[in-house]
Amino acid sequence: MWEASREALNAFQFSDNEEDLILRKAFGQLHSLYWEEERVKDVPELEHVNKTLDYLRSLGLSDEDLCKVLKKFPEVLGCHLDEELKNNIQLLEKEWGIKGKSLWSLLLRNSKVLG
């Protein structure tokens, strides 16, 4: 499962070490200030990784943009898609009126708003 999830990151031209670091932070295998102690160690699943990447692409992020987001906030891959990512995007759009290019710009500047 780990190797399959690493392959999902191949499009971003990360080194093997970078891919491992991203997945380890995202799934609680490595200490992360974002998760603190609340994240249980988990094994990444290819389906979850791909769904998350597809959702982020649907927001208008290119693979180059996703590369930047994953470097800044690798934990995004471990976030729950419906309960965290989609809810946070809806909150930004409905409560704050941040949509389209403004949303895209915010995600590149402060990727942690996704989680």
N, CA, C and O atoms as a MOPAC input file, in Angstrom:
PM7 MOZYME 1SCF
protein

 N      0.82500 1    -1.19400 1     0.00000 1
 C      0.00000 1     0.00000 1     0.00000 1
 C      0.87100 1     1.25900 1     0.00000 1
 O      0.54800 1     2.25800 1    -0.64300 1
 N      1.97700 1     1.18600 1     0.73500 1
 C      2.88300 1     2.33200 1     0.81900 1
 C      3.45200 1     2.65500 1    -0.56200 1
 O      3.44200 1     3.80900 1    -0.99100 1
 N      3.94200 1     1.63800 1    -1.24400 1
 C      4.54500 1     1.83900 1    -2.55900 1
 C      3.53600 1     2.38200 1    -3.56400 1
 O      3.86700 1     3.25200 1    -4.37000 1
 N      2.32100 1     1.87900 1    -3.52000 1
 C      1.28100 1     2.36100 1    -4.43200 1
 C      0.98500 1     3.83600 1    -4.17000 1
 O      0.78500 1     4.60900 1    -5.10700 1
 N      0.95700 1     4.21900 1    -2.90800 1
 C      0.71100 1     5.61900 1    -2.56000 1
 C      1.87800 1     6.50000 1    -3.00100 1
 O      1.67500 1     7.63500 1    -3.43200 1
 N      3.09300 1     5.98000 1    -2.89300 1
 C      4.26500 1     6.72300 1    -3.37000 1
 C      4.17200 1     6.95300 1    -4.87000 1
 O      4.55100 1     8.01500 1    -5.36500 1
 N      3.66800 1     5.95800 1    -5.59400 1
 C      3.53700 1     6.08900 1    -7.04400 1
 C      2.56400 1     7.20200 1    -7.41600 1
 O      2.72000 1     7.84200 1    -8.45600 1
 N      1.56300 1     7.43400 1    -6.57500 1
 C      0.60800 1     8.51600 1    -6.83600 1
 C      1.29900 1     9.87900 1    -6.79200 1
 O      0.81600 1    10.84800 1    -7.37800 1
 N      2.42600 1     9.94100 1    -6.09800 1
 C      3.17100 1    11.19700 1    -5.98100 1
 C      4.22300 1    11.36600 1    -7.07100 1
 O      4.87600 1    12.40700 1    -7.14300 1
 N      4.39400 1    10.35700 1    -7.91800 1
 C      5.41100 1    10.40800 1    -8.97200 1
 C      5.22300 1    11.58200 1    -9.92700 1
 O      6.20200 1    12.10900 1   -10.45600 1
 N      4.00500 1    11.98800 1   -10.15000 1
 C      3.72700 1    13.08000 1   -11.08800 1
 C      4.35200 1    14.39700 1   -10.65300 1
 O      4.49900 1    15.31300 1   -11.46200 1
 N      4.71900 1    14.49500 1    -9.38600 1
 C      5.21900 1    15.75700 1    -8.84600 1
 C      6.74000 1    15.84700 1    -8.83100 1
 O      7.30000 1    16.83400 1    -8.35300 1
 N      7.40400 1    14.83300 1    -9.34600 1
 C      8.86800 1    14.84000 1    -9.46200 1
 C      9.58200 1    14.93600 1    -8.11800 1
 O     10.67000 1    15.50500 1    -8.03300 1
 N      8.97800 1    14.38500 1    -7.07000 1
 C      9.64900 1    14.32200 1    -5.77800 1
 C     10.67600 1    13.18900 1    -5.80200 1
 O     10.53500 1    12.22500 1    -6.55400 1
 N     11.68800 1    13.31800 1    -4.98700 1
 C     12.62100 1    12.20800 1    -4.82000 1
 C     11.92800 1    11.14000 1    -3.97300 1
 O     10.89900 1    11.40700 1    -3.35300 1
 N     12.49100 1     9.93600 1    -3.95000 1
 C     11.92900 1     8.87400 1    -3.11400 1
 C     11.87700 1     9.29800 1    -1.65100 1
 O     10.90500 1     9.01600 1    -0.95000 1
 N     12.92200 1     9.97600 1    -1.19800 1
 C     12.95600 1    10.43400 1     0.19700 1
 C     11.86800 1    11.45900 1     0.47500 1
 O     11.23800 1    11.42300 1     1.53200 1
 N     11.64200 1    12.37800 1    -0.46800 1
 C     10.58700 1    13.38200 1    -0.28800 1
 C      9.20800 1    12.72200 1    -0.25700 1
 O      8.35900 1    13.09500 1     0.55200 1
 N      8.98800 1    11.74900 1    -1.13000 1
 C      7.70500 1    11.04000 1    -1.13700 1
 C      7.47100 1    10.35100 1     0.19500 1
 O      6.37700 1    10.42300 1     0.75400 1
 N      8.50700 1     9.67700 1     0.70800 1
 C      8.38000 1     9.00500 1     2.00400 1
 C      8.10700 1    10.00400 1     3.11800 1
 O      7.27100 1     9.75200 1     3.98500 1
 N      8.79600 1    11.12100 1     3.10200 1
 C      8.60400 1    12.14600 1     4.13200 1
 C      7.17600 1    12.69200 1     4.10100 1
 O      6.54600 1    12.85000 1     5.14700 1
 N      6.67400 1    12.97800 1     2.91400 1
 C      5.30200 1    13.48400 1     2.76400 1
 C      4.30700 1    12.47400 1     3.32800 1
 O      3.42700 1    12.83600 1     4.10800 1
 N      4.44400 1    11.22500 1     2.94000 1
 C      3.50600 1    10.20300 1     3.41000 1
 C      3.65600 1     9.94900 1     4.91400 1
 O      2.66400 1     9.74000 1     5.61100 1
 N      4.87500 1     9.96700 1     5.40100 1
 C      5.07900 1     9.74100 1     6.83500 1
 C      4.44100 1    10.86100 1     7.66100 1
 O      3.82200 1    10.59200 1     8.69000 1
 N      4.58700 1    12.10300 1     7.22000 1
 C      3.94800 1    13.21400 1     7.93800 1
 C      2.43000 1    13.15800 1     7.80600 1
 O      1.70900 1    13.41100 1     8.77100 1
 N      1.94800 1    12.82800 1     6.61700 1
 C      0.50700 1    12.82200 1     6.36700 1
 C     -0.21600 1    11.75200 1     7.16700 1
 O     -1.36400 1    11.94500 1     7.56900 1
 N      0.44500 1    10.63000 1     7.39800 1
 C     -0.23600 1     9.50100 1     8.02500 1
 C      0.32400 1     9.14800 1     9.40500 1
 O      0.23000 1     8.00500 1     9.85200 1
 N      0.90600 1    10.14800 1    10.07000 1
 C      1.28100 1    10.00300 1    11.47100 1
 C      2.49200 1     9.13400 1    11.74900 1
 O      2.72500 1     8.74600 1    12.89400 1
 N      3.26100 1     8.82400 1    10.72600 1
 C      4.45400 1     7.99700 1    10.93200 1
 C      5.63900 1     8.82900 1    11.41900 1
 O      6.62400 1     8.28600 1    11.91800 1
 N      5.53700 1    10.12900 1    11.27100 1
 C      6.59000 1    11.06200 1    11.64800 1
 C      5.93700 1    12.21800 1    12.39500 1
 O      4.85100 1    12.66500 1    12.02500 1
 N      6.58600 1    12.69700 1    13.43100 1
 C      6.01600 1    13.78900 1    14.22000 1
 C      5.71400 1    14.99300 1    13.33300 1
 O      6.51000 1    15.36700 1    12.47200 1
 N      4.57200 1    15.57700 1    13.55900 1
 C      4.14100 1    16.76300 1    12.82700 1
 C      3.48400 1    17.71100 1    13.81300 1
 O      2.65400 1    17.29700 1    14.62200 1
 N      3.85000 1    18.96300 1    13.74600 1
 C      3.22100 1    19.95100 1    14.61500 1
 C      1.73400 1    20.07500 1    14.32400 1
 O      0.95000 1    20.40000 1    15.21600 1
 N      1.34200 1    19.82000 1    13.08700 1
 C     -0.06800 1    19.91100 1    12.73400 1
 C     -0.88900 1    18.87600 1    13.49700 1
 O     -1.91800 1    19.20100 1    14.08800 1
 N     -0.42900 1    17.63400 1    13.48000 1
 C     -1.19600 1    16.56600 1    14.12200 1
 C     -0.99500 1    16.53300 1    15.62900 1
 O     -1.86400 1    16.05400 1    16.35800 1
 N      0.13000 1    17.03300 1    16.10100 1
 C      0.51800 1    16.91400 1    17.50700 1
 C      0.40400 1    15.45400 1    17.92300 1
 O      1.03900 1    14.60300 1    17.30100 1
 N     -0.34700 1    15.14200 1    18.90800 1
 C     -0.47100 1    13.76100 1    19.37700 1
 C     -1.77600 1    13.10000 1    18.94500 1
 O     -2.02300 1    11.94400 1    19.28700 1
 N     -2.61000 1    13.81800 1    18.20200 1
 C     -3.93700 1    13.28800 1    17.89600 1
 C     -3.95400 1    12.31200 1    16.72200 1
 O     -4.90600 1    11.54100 1    16.59700 1
 N     -2.96400 1    12.31500 1    15.87900 1
 C     -2.96200 1    11.44200 1    14.70100 1
 C     -2.42000 1    10.06400 1    15.06300 1
 O     -1.30300 1     9.93500 1    15.56500 1
 N     -3.21400 1     9.05500 1    14.80600 1
 C     -2.79600 1     7.67400 1    15.01300 1
 C     -2.01000 1     7.25200 1    13.78200 1
 O     -2.38100 1     7.58100 1    12.65500 1
 N     -0.92900 1     6.52500 1    14.00000 1
 C     -0.15100 1     6.04000 1    12.85900 1
 C     -1.04300 1     5.21000 1    11.95800 1
 O     -1.78500 1     4.33900 1    12.41200 1
 N     -0.95200 1     5.49900 1    10.68500 1
 C     -1.81600 1     4.85900 1     9.70900 1
 C     -0.99200 1     4.55000 1     8.47200 1
 O      0.08500 1     5.11200 1     8.27500 1
 N     -1.49500 1     3.66900 1     7.65500 1
 C     -0.85100 1     3.33500 1     6.39100 1
 C     -1.64000 1     4.02400 1     5.28000 1
 O     -2.86200 1     3.89200 1     5.21600 1
 N     -0.95100 1     4.75500 1     4.40700 1
 C     -1.67600 1     5.43300 1     3.33900 1
 C     -2.32000 1     4.44200 1     2.38100 1
 O     -1.76100 1     3.38600 1     2.08400 1
 N     -3.49600 1     4.79900 1     1.90800 1
 C     -4.18600 1     3.97800 1     0.92100 1
 C     -4.22900 1     4.75700 1    -0.38400 1
 O     -4.56800 1     5.94000 1    -0.40400 1
 N     -3.88700 1     4.08800 1    -1.46000 1
 C     -3.82300 1     4.72600 1    -2.76700 1
 C     -5.13200 1     5.42500 1    -3.12000 1
 O     -5.11600 1     6.54300 1    -3.63400 1
 N     -6.25000 1     4.78800 1    -2.85200 1
 C     -7.55100 1     5.37300 1    -3.18600 1
 C     -7.75700 1     6.71100 1    -2.47200 1
 O     -8.22900 1     7.67700 1    -3.07200 1
 N     -7.39800 1     6.75700 1    -1.18100 1
 C     -7.55000 1     7.98900 1    -0.40500 1
 C     -6.62500 1     9.08200 1    -0.95700 1
 O     -7.04800 1    10.22300 1    -1.13900 1
 N     -5.37200 1     8.73000 1    -1.22100 1
 C     -4.40800 1     9.69400 1    -1.75100 1
 C     -4.90100 1    10.23800 1    -3.09100 1
 O     -4.86900 1    11.44800 1    -3.31500 1
 N     -5.34900 1     9.37000 1    -3.96900 1
 C     -5.81900 1     9.80400 1    -5.28300 1
 C     -7.07100 1    10.67400 1    -5.19100 1
 O     -7.19000 1    11.66000 1    -5.91800 1
 N     -8.00300 1    10.32200 1    -4.30700 1
 C     -9.21800 1    11.13200 1    -4.13900 1
 C     -8.87100 1    12.52800 1    -3.63400 1
 O     -9.45000 1    13.51900 1    -4.07900 1
 N     -7.93400 1    12.59700 1    -2.71200 1
 C     -7.52100 1    13.89400 1    -2.18100 1
 C     -6.85900 1    14.73300 1    -3.26900 1
 O     -7.16900 1    15.91500 1    -3.42100 1
 N     -5.95600 1    14.12800 1    -4.02000 1
 C     -5.28800 1    14.84900 1    -5.10400 1
 C     -6.29600 1    15.29800 1    -6.16500 1
 O     -6.21600 1    16.42000 1    -6.66300 1
 N     -7.23300 1    14.43200 1    -6.50500 1
 C     -8.26200 1    14.78700 1    -7.49000 1
 C     -9.11500 1    15.95100 1    -6.99300 1
 O     -9.43900 1    16.85600 1    -7.76200 1
 N     -9.47800 1    15.93000 1    -5.71400 1
 C    -10.27600 1    17.01900 1    -5.16700 1
 C     -9.50200 1    18.34100 1    -5.24000 1
 O    -10.05900 1    19.37000 1    -5.62200 1
 N     -8.23500 1    18.30700 1    -4.87700 1
 C     -7.42700 1    19.52600 1    -4.92000 1
 C     -7.29400 1    20.04300 1    -6.35500 1
 O     -7.30300 1    21.25100 1    -6.59100 1
 N     -7.17300 1    19.12400 1    -7.30200 1
 C     -7.13600 1    19.53700 1    -8.71100 1
 C     -8.46600 1    20.18100 1    -9.11900 1
 O     -8.48800 1    21.12000 1    -9.91400 1
 N     -9.56500 1    19.67200 1    -8.57000 1
 C    -10.88500 1    20.22200 1    -8.92200 1
 C    -11.04100 1    21.66200 1    -8.42700 1
 O    -11.92100 1    22.38700 1    -8.89100 1
 N    -10.19100 1    22.07100 1    -7.49100 1
 C    -10.21800 1    23.45000 1    -6.99600 1
 C     -9.42300 1    24.39000 1    -7.89200 1
 O     -9.35100 1    25.59200 1    -7.63700 1
 N     -8.82600 1    23.83100 1    -8.94800 1
 C     -8.07100 1    24.65700 1    -9.88900 1
 C     -6.57600 1    24.61200 1    -9.69100 1
 O     -5.84400 1    25.37100 1   -10.32700 1
 N     -6.10500 1    23.73500 1    -8.81900 1
 C     -4.66600 1    23.63400 1    -8.58600 1
 C     -4.03200 1    22.73100 1    -9.64400 1
 O     -4.50500 1    21.62100 1    -9.89000 1
 N     -2.97500 1    23.21100 1   -10.25400 1
 C     -2.22800 1    22.41200 1   -11.22300 1
 C     -1.29700 1    21.46200 1   -10.46700 1
 O     -1.16900 1    21.55200 1    -9.24700 1
 N     -0.65900 1    20.56300 1   -11.18900 1
 C      0.30500 1    19.67300 1   -10.53800 1
 C      1.46500 1    20.46300 1    -9.93700 1
 O      1.99900 1    20.09200 1    -8.89200 1
 N      1.84900 1    21.54100 1   -10.59200 1
 C      2.90600 1    22.39700 1   -10.04600 1
 C      2.45000 1    23.03100 1    -8.73000 1
 O      3.21400 1    23.10200 1    -7.76700 1
 N      1.20200 1    23.48700 1    -8.70100 1
 C      0.63600 1    24.05700 1    -7.47800 1
 C      0.54700 1    22.99500 1    -6.38100 1
 O      0.88100 1    23.25000 1    -5.22400 1
 N      0.09300 1    21.80900 1    -6.76300 1
 C     -0.02500 1    20.72100 1    -5.78600 1
 C      1.32700 1    20.36300 1    -5.19400 1
 O      1.42500 1    20.04300 1    -4.01000 1
 N      2.35200 1    20.41500 1    -5.99700 1
 C      3.70600 1    20.15600 1    -5.50900 1
 C      4.05200 1    21.13900 1    -4.39300 1
 O      4.60500 1    20.74300 1    -3.36600 1
 N      3.73100 1    22.41000 1    -4.58700 1
 C      3.99200 1    23.43200 1    -3.56900 1
 C      3.16800 1    23.17400 1    -2.31200 1
 O      3.67600 1    23.27900 1    -1.19500 1
 N      1.90500 1    22.83700 1    -2.49900 1
 C      1.02600 1    22.56400 1    -1.35600 1
 C      1.55200 1    21.36600 1    -0.56500 1
 O      1.61000 1    21.41300 1     0.66300 1
 N      1.93200 1    20.30500 1    -1.25400 1
 C      2.42100 1    19.10300 1    -0.57800 1
 C      3.73300 1    19.35000 1     0.16700 1
 O      3.98000 1    18.74100 1     1.20700 1
 N      4.55800 1    20.22500 1    -0.35300 1
 C      5.80000 1    20.56600 1     0.35100 1
 C      5.50800 1    21.38000 1     1.61200 1
 O      6.13400 1    21.17100 1     2.65100 1
 N      4.55400 1    22.30800 1     1.51500 1
 C      4.21600 1    23.16200 1     2.65800 1
 C      3.36800 1    22.44100 1     3.69600 1
 O      3.53700 1    22.63900 1     4.90000 1
 N      2.46200 1    21.61100 1     3.22200 1
 C      1.48400 1    20.97800 1     4.11100 1
 C      1.22800 1    19.53400 1     3.67800 1
 O      0.14600 1    19.21700 1     3.18400 1
 N      2.22200 1    18.65700 1     3.86100 1
 C      2.05500 1    17.26100 1     3.44700 1
 C      0.91000 1    16.56100 1     4.16700 1
 O      0.35300 1    15.58600 1     3.66100 1
 N      0.56900 1    17.05000 1     5.32600 1
 C     -0.50200 1    16.45200 1     6.12200 1
 C     -1.84800 1    16.46900 1     5.41500 1
 O     -2.76400 1    15.74400 1     5.80100 1
 N     -1.97000 1    17.29600 1     4.37700 1
 C     -3.23400 1    17.37000 1     3.63700 1
 C     -3.64500 1    16.00000 1     3.12000 1
 O     -4.83600 1    15.70100 1     3.03500 1
 N     -2.67300 1    15.16800 1     2.77500 1
 C     -3.00400 1    13.83300 1     2.25900 1
 C     -3.62600 1    12.94100 1     3.32300 1
 O     -4.32000 1    11.98100 1     2.98700 1
 N     -3.39600 1    13.23100 1     4.58400 1
 C     -3.95800 1    12.43900 1     5.66700 1
 C     -5.25500 1    12.98800 1     6.21700 1
 O     -5.89100 1    12.35600 1     7.06200 1
 N     -5.65600 1    14.16000 1     5.74800 1
 C     -6.90800 1    14.75700 1     6.20900 1
 C     -8.09400 1    13.99900 1     5.63000 1
 O     -8.02400 1    13.47100 1     4.52000 1
 N     -9.17100 1    13.95200 1     6.38400 1
 C    -10.39700 1    13.31100 1     5.91800 1
 C    -11.01100 1    14.20400 1     4.84400 1
 O    -11.20600 1    15.40100 1     5.05600 1
 N    -11.30600 1    13.62100 1     3.71400 1
 C    -11.76400 1    14.38800 1     2.55800 1
 C    -13.07400 1    15.13400 1     2.82700 1
 O    -13.15300 1    16.34300 1     2.60900 1
 N    -14.09000 1    14.42900 1     3.29500 1
 C    -15.39500 1    15.06400 1     3.48600 1
 C    -15.45200 1    15.90800 1     4.75100 1
 O    -15.95800 1    17.03000 1     4.72600 1
 N    -14.94300 1    15.38200 1     5.84400 1
 C    -15.08400 1    16.05900 1     7.13800 1
 C    -14.14000 1    17.24300 1     7.30500 1
 O    -14.45100 1    18.18200 1     8.03800 1
 N    -13.01100 1    17.21100 1     6.64700 1
 C    -12.05800 1    18.30800 1     6.81500 1
 C    -11.90300 1    19.13900 1     5.54100 1
 O    -12.25900 1    20.31800 1     5.52300 1
 N    -11.38000 1    18.53900 1     4.49000 1
 C    -11.06600 1    19.31800 1     3.29200 1
 C    -12.28500 1    20.00200 1     2.68500 1
 O    -12.29400 1    21.22000 1     2.51100 1
 N    -13.30200 1    19.22900 1     2.36500 1
 C    -14.48000 1    19.81200 1     1.72200 1
 C    -15.19600 1    20.79700 1     2.63800 1
 O    -15.65000 1    21.85000 1     2.19000 1
 N    -15.29800 1    20.46000 1     3.90700 1
 C    -15.94700 1    21.37300 1     4.86000 1
 C    -15.18300 1    22.68700 1     4.97500 1
 O    -15.79100 1    23.75600 1     5.01900 1
 N    -13.86200 1    22.61400 1     5.02400 1
 C    -13.07200 1    23.83700 1     5.15700 1
 C    -13.16400 1    24.70600 1     3.91100 1
 O    -13.21700 1    25.93200 1     4.00800 1
 N    -13.18400 1    24.07700 1     2.74500 1
 C    -13.33400 1    24.84200 1     1.50500 1
 C    -14.71700 1    25.49900 1     1.46300 1
 O    -14.83600 1    26.66100 1     1.07500 1
 N    -15.75600 1    24.77000 1     1.85700 1
 C    -17.10300 1    25.35000 1     1.89100 1
 C    -17.16800 1    26.52500 1     2.85600 1
 O    -17.80700 1    27.53700 1     2.56500 1
 N    -16.51500 1    26.39500 1     3.99300 1
 C    -16.47600 1    27.48400 1     4.97600 1
 C    -15.79600 1    28.71500 1     4.38900 1
 O    -16.28800 1    29.83300 1     4.53900 1
 N    -14.66900 1    28.50800 1     3.72400 1
 C    -13.95900 1    29.63500 1     3.10500 1
 C    -14.82100 1    30.31600 1     2.04900 1
 O    -14.82600 1    31.54100 1     1.93400 1
 N    -15.54500 1    29.51500 1     1.28400 1
 C    -16.38100 1    30.07500 1     0.21800 1
 C    -17.62000 1    30.77200 1     0.77000 1
 O    -17.92200 1    31.89900 1     0.37600 1
 N    -18.33800 1    30.11300 1     1.67800 1
 C    -19.61100 1    30.64900 1     2.16700 1
 C    -19.44800 1    31.73700 1     3.21900 1
 O    -20.09800 1    32.78000 1     3.14000 1
 N    -18.58600 1    31.50100 1     4.20100 1
 C    -18.44000 1    32.43500 1     5.31300 1
 C    -17.51700 1    33.61400 1     4.98700 1
 O    -17.73800 1    34.73300 1     5.45000 1
 N    -16.49900 1    33.35300 1     4.19700 1
 C    -15.49600 1    34.37100 1     3.93000 1
 C    -15.54600 1    34.89300 1     2.49600 1
 O    -14.86800 1    35.86800 1     2.17600 1
 N    -16.33500 1    34.26300 1     1.63100 1
 C    -16.44700 1    34.70800 1     0.24600 1
 C    -15.18000 1    34.49900 1    -0.57500 1
 O    -14.95700 1    35.18500 1    -1.57200 1
 N    -14.35700 1    33.55100 1    -0.15200 1
 C    -13.10200 1    33.28800 1    -0.86000 1
 C    -13.34500 1    32.17100 1    -1.85800 1
 O    -13.55700 1    31.01600 1    -1.48700 1
 N    -13.31100 1    32.54200 1    -3.14700 1
 C    -13.58300 1    31.59100 1    -4.21900 1
 C    -12.61200 1    31.82200 1    -5.37000 1
 O    -11.88400 1    32.81400 1    -5.40500 1
 N    -12.61900 1    30.88800 1    -6.30300 1
 C    -11.86700 1    31.04900 1    -7.54400 1
 C    -10.40000 1    31.35100 1    -7.33800 1
 O     -9.71200 1    30.65400 1    -6.59100 1
 N     -9.92000 1    32.39000 1    -8.00100 1
 C     -8.49800 1    32.74300 1    -7.95700 1
 C     -8.05400 1    33.12900 1    -6.54700 1
 O     -6.92200 1    32.84600 1    -6.15600 1
 N     -8.92900 1    33.76600 1    -5.78900 1
 C     -8.58500 1    34.13200 1    -4.40800 1
 C     -8.37600 1    32.88300 1    -3.55700 1
 O     -7.46100 1    32.82600 1    -2.73500 1
 N     -9.22700 1    31.89100 1    -3.76200 1
 C     -9.09100 1    30.62500 1    -3.03700 1
 C     -7.79300 1    29.93800 1    -3.43100 1
 O     -7.03800 1    29.48000 1    -2.57400 1
 N     -7.54200 1    29.86900 1    -4.72400 1
 C     -6.32800 1    29.25600 1    -5.25100 1
 C     -5.09800 1    29.92300 1    -4.64400 1
 O     -4.16800 1    29.24500 1    -4.20700 1
 N     -5.09700 1    31.24700 1    -4.62000 1
 C     -3.97300 1    32.01300 1    -4.07500 1
 C     -3.78500 1    31.72800 1    -2.58200 1
 O     -2.66100 1    31.54600 1    -2.11500 1
 N     -4.89300 1    31.69000 1    -1.83900 1
 C     -4.83400 1    31.39600 1    -0.40900 1
 C     -4.25400 1    30.00600 1    -0.15300 1
 O     -3.42700 1    29.83200 1     0.74200 1
 N     -4.68400 1    29.02000 1    -0.93300 1
 C     -4.19800 1    27.65300 1    -0.74200 1
 C     -2.70000 1    27.55500 1    -0.99100 1
 O     -2.01300 1    26.77200 1    -0.33500 1
 N     -2.19200 1    28.33400 1    -1.92300 1
 C     -0.75000 1    28.32100 1    -2.18300 1
 C      0.03000 1    29.04100 1    -1.08200 1
 O      1.14400 1    28.63900 1    -0.74400 1
 N     -0.54600 1    30.09400 1    -0.52900 1
 C      0.12900 1    30.86200 1     0.52400 1
 C      0.04900 1    30.16300 1     1.87500 1
 O      1.04500 1    30.06200 1     2.59200 1
 N     -1.13400 1    29.68700 1     2.21300 1
 C     -1.37400 1    29.11700 1     3.53600 1
 C     -2.14600 1    27.81100 1     3.39500 1
 O     -3.35200 1    27.75200 1     3.63700 1
 N     -1.43900 1    26.78900 1     3.00700 1
 C     -2.04300 1    25.49000 1     2.70900 1
 C     -2.72600 1    24.84400 1     3.91000 1
 O     -3.57600 1    23.97000 1     3.74000 1
 N     -2.36800 1    25.25900 1     5.10700 1
 C     -2.94200 1    24.65300 1     6.30800 1
 C     -4.43400 1    24.93000 1     6.46100 1
 O     -5.10900 1    24.25600 1     7.23900 1
 N     -4.95600 1    25.91000 1     5.73000 1
 C     -6.39800 1    26.17200 1     5.82300 1
 C     -7.19400 1    24.97400 1     5.30600 1
 O     -8.38000 1    24.83600 1     5.60500 1
 N     -6.54500 1    24.11800 1     4.53800 1
 C     -7.23000 1    22.92000 1     4.04500 1
 C     -7.59300 1    21.97100 1     5.17400 1
 O     -8.62600 1    21.30300 1     5.12100 1
 N     -6.75700 1    21.91000 1     6.18400 1
 C     -6.97400 1    20.97900 1     7.28200 1
 C     -7.67200 1    21.61300 1     8.42900 1
 O     -7.92800 1    20.95500 1     9.43700 1

